[in-house]
């Protein structure tokens, strides 16, 4: 089995793991947020609040202590590995897809001419430096004014969104904004929330009264995670939708998604706190989403610029030199270019799926790996074989790709 197929299955396995762990993390996070906001705090006793819940045929009696109970409980469950596993699997997927496949997914020479090692270095540094900058802001005096801090953080998100779009491909730009946000969220858990809780536990074991400042600090980071969750999910899904990542306004679309995260979470947070139903957030969310849709189609309403040939890296250009490339290009023109082109003419398809273009030689060479996986090694494309690609044509694609790469990635 060639390495391209092995890599493809590795991506699938890691993506599956990433989704599973993300469900566990987001599910437990949203549950505890709703639980905390909905606690009955009018019941006398040492607890800060309590709640009775029923699920799966059983009744649960839950109590919350604002700082800590009088004594350390014998059994204590820590909610941390859901977050850690989500981030670790996400980084593994980033490496497999965007670093190993940098020339296809990370780099776009029409945006910036980068060598793979340069793009990978910038990718890794942006995630690291982004966390350091965020952490310092949260440890500054701004922590005493959470609203101002949130506004400053949003302004930084807008700048970062624009910056990523000036360096990476549109797909990678939105993905990296999501990856940076997810890195911040997991680092909040690993480097602030859990360590602070361990300080409280250590104080309890030593017979000391825990300092409430540790809970206050952790609460700020937890609040940020609460409002960042939904935008991260949107950005992770965006790589499947070219109207989001391939628009020239993709950076602004990404920034607006963070505002939607605030309006949606505000509704549910308010509802869970039993403070009413702020229905205005629905209208605000719909308005922001309408603005996103408008930005995504805005370039389509303007005069079409001349279509440029795809800029190729040296590793991509070698696909053009294969003696059977002309036959492969003819197959793409006959079987695929009705959807995968700058001007799509297949009914019901507004833009090229995933922004994959196959209407010029340069675009075909740039998408060689995807063509091989989707139409050579499998029958995924065309969908339902609607354009009647023949088995001989699939064999041609396999031969072309394998002879050029020699079975490499």
C-alpha positions, 0 to 999 in steps of 0.5 A, a space after each residue: 500500500 502506498 504512503 499516500 493511502 496510509 496517510 489518508 487513513 491516518 488523517 481519518 483516524 485522527 479526525 475521528 478521535 478529534 471529534 470524539 474527544 471534542 464532543 466529550 470536552 464541549 459536552 462536559 463544559 456546557 453541562 457544568 456551565 448550565 449547572 453552575 448558572 442554574 444552581 439554587 442559591 437560596 437553600 441554607 447551608 454551607 454550599 454556594 448552591 445546589 440542584 436536583 436533577 434526574 437522568 437515566 432513571 436516577 436522581 442526582 443531588 449536586 452541591 457547589 462550594 464557592 471556594 472549597 468544602 471544609 474537608 478534602 473529599 475522598 473521591 475527586 474527579 478532575 475534568 481535564 483529559 477531555 480538553 487535553 485529548 482534544 488539543 493533542 488530537 487536533 495538533 496531530 491532525 494539523 501536522 498530518 494534514 497541514 504540515 505534511 501536506 503543506 504545499 497543498 493545504 497550507 501554502 498558496 503562492 498567490 498569497 505568499 511564496 513560502 517554502 514548506 519549512 517556512 510555512 510550518 515554522 510560522 504555523 507553530 510560532 503563531 500558536 505559541 506566541 498567540 497563547 503567550 500574548 493572551 496569557 499576559 493580557 489576562 494577567 495584567 490589570 485588565 483582568 479586573 475589567 473583564 468587559 474591556 479585556 474581552 473587547 481588546 481580545 476581540 480586536 486582536 482576533 480581528 487583526 490575527 484573522 487578517 494576518 493569517 489571510 495574508 500568509 496562508 491559503 484561505 482554508 489554512 487561515 481560518 483553520 489556524 485562527 480556530 487552532 490558536 483559539 483552541 490552543 488558548 482554551 486548552 492552555 487555560 485548562 492546563 496552565 491556569 484552571 487545573 493548577 489553581 484548583 490543585 493549589 486549593 486542594 493542597 491548602 485543604 490537605 494542609 488544613 489551610 483556608 484556600 485563597 478565593 483569588 484562585 477561583 476568581 482567576 480560573 473563573 475568568 479563563 473558564 468564561 473565555 472558554 465558554 464564549 470561544 467554543 462555538 467559534 472554534 467549531 465553526 472555524 474547524 468546519 469551515 474548511 469544507 465550505 469555500 464560500 467561507 474560506 475562499 472569499 476575499 473577505 474570509 478574515 472578516 467572516 471569521 471575525 464576525 463568527 466570534 460575535 455570533 459565539 457571544 450572542 448565542 452563548 449569552 442567550 443560553 447563559 441567561 436562560 440557564 441562570 433563570 434570568 429570562 429569555 433574551 430573544 434579541 440575541 436571536 435577531 442579532 445572531 441572524 443579522 451577523 450570519 446574514 452579513 457573513 453570507 453577504 460577504 461570502 457572495 460579495 465578490 460574485 456580485 462584482 465584475 469578474 477579474 481575469 482568472 489567473 493560472 495556479 501558481 505552482 511550487 517546484 514539487 507540484 510542477 513536476 506533475 506537468 512533466 509526466 508524459 500522460 499529463 495531457 490525457 489526465 487533463 482531458 479527463 479532468 476537463 470532461 469529467 470534473 471541470 463542470 463543477 471544479 472551475 472558476 465558472 461553475 455551470 452544473 445546476 445547483 452548485 454555486 461555487 467549486 466544492 472546497 474551492 478545488 479548481 481543475 479547469 487549467 493545467 496549473 490547477 490540476 497539478 496543484 490538486 494532484 494528491 486530491 485527484 488521486 485520492 478522490 478519483 483514482 484510489 477511490 470512487 468518491 468523485 464524481 459523486 455517484 459517478 454522475 459524469 461517467 468516468 471510466 475505470 480506464 480513466 481512473 487507472 490513468 490517474 493512479 498511474 500518473 500520480 504514482 509514477 510522479 511521486 514514487 509512492 511518497 506522500 
